[in-house]
Amino acid sequence: NTYGLEVKNAFDKMESKLKKFYGKNKRIDFLRRGSIWNEPKDWMPGLINRERILGSVWDKEEGSTLKDNLKSVEIVARGTSRTNGLLVINYEFTNTDACEAEMAAMEDGAL
């Protein structure tokens, strides 16, 4: 619904599971200053328009328990319509920069 209840509930459940596995995290939940999507019924439109942010991050700075060369884990809620959304989970590894450089070199070589 436009209040985002299902998305928020799904986010809370997944965040809870990730907390059990990775420990401490930082939760980000805010609406940008001056947003017109400031009513409870505007929760999903705010998310769609990227004026509302709901996410959590696990990393070294937060004191998270990361292993297997993980640098960070992030979960973010995204809106796809006024009544639908999804959760995105990003895993970043310690060799991300090297992988991106290698991919860029391969793309440049293909020209």
Beta strands, then each sheet from edge to edge (+ up, - down):
strand 1: 26-31
strand 2: 52-59
strand 3: 70-79
strand 4: 85-93
sheet 1: 1+ 2- 3+ 4-
end
